Every structure is written in C-alpha cells, then in structure tokens.
C-alpha cells in the first residue's frame, strides 16, 4: 500500500486508465470555448475537441485555457490527506502556466487546514508526457513502498533528462496562444516546412525544420539517439492531436534507433491541443537510468 499520494494535472496527458491503475489523482485544467467552461479531460475529451478545432476558420478566435486554481489543488490535497500524510504534486513548466504557483498557494492553505500533512509541489519544467512520465514513475515508486523523499529524489533525477520533441504543419496555435517561446522565428516559415520544437528550461525552443513529415520523424529519431545513445534503453510516449497514424509512423522510425522498455501512445489533452493544433505529433522520452 502506497504511503505517498501522487497528484498531477490533466496536461500530463497520460492514458486515462493509468490514473486509476497507478492511483494518480488528476486535477483538470479549464478550456473555454463555445460559451462554456469545460474541465479538461472530464467535460471535454480529445476527439470532440479536435473536431471542434478542425472546424474553426483561419480567422476564428481560438479557445482559451486556464490552469486550476488554488482551491482545486487544495481539494485534491484534502482528499489525499484522508488516506496519507505524504503528498507530492507534479505540474507543467511554471514558465508556461500558473498551475505551479496555484499549487504552492494551495500548499500554504493546507498548512493551516491539514496539520501534519507534508506536501511537495514540483515544477517538472516540461509539459505533456514528460510531465506524465515523471508522475507515472513517481506513482510506481510510491506503490513499491518508496518514501516521499525517495519519490522527490527520483523526480529531481528525471527532470533534466526527460525531453519532448514535437512537430506540426503550423505553429499558428502556439503563436496565437502566446506559448511560442524561443521558436518565434519559425512562425514565418514556408507553408510546406515542418517545424521541430522542444523545451529548454521550461520554454519552447526551436530544433529546426524539415520539408516533409517523414523527414521530420527521421530527424526526431536521430535527435533521440544522439541524446541517449544508439540502442539505449528508453521509455517512449508518442503524443498526438487527432493524428494516431502519424504517431505510429514516428514510432516506427524511433524504435529502429533505441531500445524501448515501455511504449505509450497518448492523445494530447484539449488544454494542450488548443496550443498545438490538430495534426501535431511528438514524443516524450526518459532514459532508463533515472
């Protein structure tokens, strides 16, 4: 029985069944569209939301997103405290969202309302299944009997080496959503250029461009192999927004150059898809040495 409760946000984009299987509490972001505020991955799921995005005109205003507030996290901490006195909460980069700060405020509130409960709030400095991998491996360790200090140490080892690479046909969604970071100069690229982006120090950064999807996938495979070593054991998550077949194609390229010890296919949550757009394909990896 785990003595450490693991909490993360819907932006982790873990396969839904894994939250229950590994006892991870998911706190949803909010997506505002069509005059409603929907809870990410609760009231709105990827198929419906990607269909909505695909139907928007080029001049239409994109949906807005909002991170959970301190009250949302306090509710999650309070629920966890019914079963344990050790809680750890993982969040996407604090340089792209206010979730980390909201969780810190919730922890301050919890110190008054939940005496004796230790809560650690972790900025993963990343997003999507990079955040997901850290939360998932933390939950697995907790179920195996790791202490909160053990889980926190594991997360700190994983954060610098857990990486994301992503491509799409356009950076319009990132640009309009204000999440373009250091990839600003790629916005004006030719229409048939496929930009490759990653994240450094919690900020979107450019890795270059390719002229075709297949070329982009081959380059992504090469980047992974150079980062971890050819044939190295690695955990891989292939992420996408309404592009499952493309994710499979990317998988076929990457699996040739490394040794996957675990492979997941994950749809980006609506709160992320609104910033990346339908057709986005990426991977999030963590070397098997953390």
C-alpha positions in Angstrom: 0.0 0.0 0.0 1.4 3.4 -1.0 2.1 5.9 1.7 2.7 8.7 -0.9 -0.2 10.2 -2.8 0.7 11.4 -6.3 -1.2 14.3 -7.9 -0.8 15.8 -11.4 -2.7 17.9 -13.9 -4.7 16.9 -16.9 -1.9 18.4 -19.1 0.2 15.3 -18.3 -1.9 13.6 -21.0 -1.4 10.1 -19.5 -3.7 7.4 -21.0 -6.8 7.7 -18.9 -6.8 4.2 -17.5 -3.4 4.8 -15.9 -4.7 7.4 -13.4 -6.8 4.7 -11.7 -4.3 1.9 -12.2 -1.4 3.8 -10.5 -3.6 5.8 -8.1 -2.7 9.1 -9.6 -5.1 12.0 -8.9 -5.7 14.2 -11.9 -6.6 17.9 -11.4 -8.2 19.2 -14.6 -7.3 22.5 -16.4 -10.2 24.5 -17.9 -11.0 25.1 -21.6 -13.2 28.0 -22.5 -15.0 27.6 -25.9 -18.4 28.0 -27.4 -19.6 30.0 -24.4 -18.8 27.3 -21.9 -16.0 26.4 -19.4 -15.2 22.8 -19.7 -13.0 20.7 -17.4 -10.1 19.3 -19.4 -10.4 15.5 -19.8 -13.5 15.5 -17.7 -16.2 17.5 -19.6 -14.3 17.6 -22.9 -12.2 14.8 -24.4 -9.7 14.9 -27.3 -12.0 13.5 -30.1 -14.7 16.1 -29.6 -12.3 19.0 -29.0 -10.1 18.2 -32.0 -13.1 18.0 -34.3 -14.1 21.5 -33.0 -10.7 22.9 -33.6 -10.5 21.4 -37.1 -13.8 23.2 -38.0 -12.6 26.7 -37.0 -11.9 29.2 -39.7 -8.5 30.7 -40.1 -9.8 34.0 -38.7 -11.7 32.4 -35.8 -10.6 33.1 -32.2 -9.0 30.1 -30.5 -10.4 28.7 -27.3 -8.8 29.9 -24.1 -7.3 27.8 -21.3 -6.9 28.3 -17.6 -4.9 26.4 -15.1 -6.6 25.0 -12.0 -6.8 27.4 -9.1 -5.6 27.1 -5.5 -9.0 25.8 -4.5 -8.8 22.9 -7.0 -5.4 21.8 -5.6 -6.5 22.3 -2.0 -9.4 20.0 -2.7 -7.1 17.3 -4.2 -4.7 17.7 -1.2 -7.5 17.4 1.3 -8.8 14.2 -0.4 -5.3 12.7 -0.4 -4.9 13.6 3.3 -7.8 11.3 4.1 -5.5 8.3 3.3 -2.0 9.6 3.9 0.2 12.3 5.4 2.6 12.4 2.4 1.6 14.1 -0.9 3.5 15.1 -4.0 2.1 17.1 -6.8 3.6 17.5 -10.3 3.0 20.4 -12.7 3.8 21.6 -16.2 6.5 24.2 -16.6 5.9 27.3 -14.4 7.1 29.4 -17.3 4.1 28.4 -19.4 1.3 28.1 -16.8 0.3 29.4 -13.4 -0.5 25.9 -12.1 2.7 25.5 -10.1 2.1 28.8 -8.3 -1.5 27.9 -7.7 -0.4 24.6 -6.1 2.1 26.4 -3.9 -0.7 28.7 -2.7 -2.8 25.6 -2.0 0.0 24.1 0.0 0.2 27.3 2.1 -3.5 27.0 2.8 -3.2 23.3 3.5 -0.6 24.0 6.2 -3.4 25.6 8.2 -6.2 23.2 7.3 -4.2 19.9 7.1 -1.7 19.9 10.0 0.7 17.1 9.9 0.4 16.5 6.2 3.6 17.0 4.2 3.0 18.3 0.6 5.7 18.7 -2.0 4.9 20.7 -5.2 7.2 20.0 -8.2 7.7 22.1 -11.3 8.6 19.5 -14.0 10.0 22.3 -16.3 8.2 20.5 -19.1 4.8 19.5 -20.4 2.7 16.7 -21.9 4.0 13.2 -21.3 7.3 14.5 -20.0 5.3 15.6 -17.0 3.3 12.4 -17.4 6.4 10.2 -17.2 7.7 11.9 -14.1 4.3 11.5 -12.4 3.9 7.9 -13.6 7.3 6.8 -12.4 6.8 8.6 -9.1 3.5 6.7 -8.6 5.1 3.4 -9.5 7.8 4.0 -6.9 5.3 5.0 -4.3 3.3 1.8 -4.9 6.5 -0.1 -4.4 6.9 1.4 -1.0 9.2 4.5 -1.7 9.1 7.3 0.8 8.2 10.9 -0.1 11.9 11.8 0.0 12.7 8.8 -2.3 9.9 9.9 -4.8 11.1 13.5 -4.7 14.7 12.4 -5.4 13.5 10.3 -8.3 11.6 13.2 -9.8 14.6 15.5 -9.5 16.8 13.0 -11.3 14.3 12.6 -14.1 13.5 16.3 -14.8 16.8 17.2 -16.6 16.8 14.1 -18.8 13.1 13.8 -19.7 12.6 15.5 -23.0 10.0 16.4 -25.6 10.2 16.8 -29.4 7.2 17.8 -31.4 6.3 18.7 -35.0 3.2 20.0 -36.7 2.2 21.6 -40.0 1.9 25.0 -38.4 2.9 27.0 -35.3 -0.2 29.1 -35.6 -1.8 27.7 -32.5 1.3 28.1 -30.3 1.7 31.7 -31.6 -1.9 32.7 -31.1 -1.9 31.1 -27.6 1.3 33.1 -26.6 3.3 29.9 -26.0 5.8 30.2 -28.9 8.8 30.9 -26.6 12.2 30.8 -28.4 10.6 29.4 -31.6 9.2 32.8 -32.6 11.4 32.9 -35.7 9.8 29.8 -37.2 6.3 31.4 -37.4 7.0 32.8 -40.8 8.4 29.6 -42.3 7.1 28.4 -45.7 3.8 26.5 -45.6 5.3 23.2 -46.5 8.0 23.3 -43.8 7.5 21.1 -40.8 9.0 22.9 -37.7 10.5 20.8 -34.9 10.3 22.2 -31.4 11.4 21.1 -27.9 11.6 22.6 -24.5 14.6 24.0 -22.7 14.5 25.4 -19.2 10.7 25.3 -19.3 10.4 27.3 -22.5 9.5 26.2 -26.1 12.6 26.2 -28.3 13.3 25.5 -32.0 15.2 22.4 -33.1 15.0 23.2 -36.8 12.7 22.4 -39.8 12.1 19.6 -42.2 10.4 19.6 -45.6 8.3 16.5 -45.1 6.6 14.7 -42.3 8.8 11.6 -42.8 11.9 13.7 -42.8 10.8 15.3 -39.6 10.2 11.9 -38.0 13.6 10.7 -39.2 15.3 13.7 -37.7 13.4 13.3 -34.4 14.7 9.7 -34.3 18.2 10.9 -34.8 17.9 13.5 -32.1 16.7 10.9 -29.6 19.5 8.5 -30.5 22.1 11.2 -30.1 20.7 12.3 -26.8 20.5 8.9 -25.1 22.9 6.8 -27.3 22.1 4.4 -30.1 20.3 1.3 -28.8 19.9 2.7 -25.3 17.0 1.6 -23.1 14.4 4.2 -23.0 10.7 4.9 -22.1 8.8 6.4 -25.0 5.4 8.2 -25.2 4.2 9.1 -28.7 1.8 12.0 -28.4 -0.6 13.4 -30.9 -3.7 15.5 -31.6 -6.0 13.7 -34.0 -3.0 12.0 -35.7 -2.8 8.5 -34.4 -1.5 7.1 -37.7 1.3 9.7 -37.8 2.2 8.8 -34.3 2.6 5.2 -35.4 4.8 6.3 -38.2 7.0 8.3 -35.9 7.2 5.2 -33.6 8.4 3.1 -36.5 11.3 5.4 -37.0 12.3 5.9 -33.4 12.1 2.2 -32.5 14.9 1.5 -35.0 17.5 3.5 -33.2 16.8 2.9 -29.5 15.6 0.1 -27.3 12.1 0.8 -25.9 11.5 -0.7 -22.5 8.0 0.8 -22.4 6.0 2.5 -25.2 2.8 4.5 -24.8 0.5 6.3 -27.3 -1.2 9.3 -25.8 -3.6 11.9 -27.1 -2.8 15.4 -26.0 -5.4 16.8 -23.6 -7.6 19.6 -25.0 -5.8 22.1 -22.9 -2.6 21.3 -24.8 -4.2 20.6 -28.2 -5.6 24.2 -28.3 -1.9 25.4 -28.3 -0.5 22.8 -30.7 -3.5 22.2 -33.1 -4.8 19.0 -34.8 -2.2 17.1 -36.6 0.5 17.6 -34.0 2.8 14.6 -33.4 5.5 14.3 -30.9 7.4 12.1 -28.5 8.3 12.4 -24.9 11.2 10.2 -23.7 13.0 9.4 -20.5 16.2 7.3 -20.4 16.1 4.1 -18.3 18.8 5.3 -16.0 17.0 7.6 -13.6 
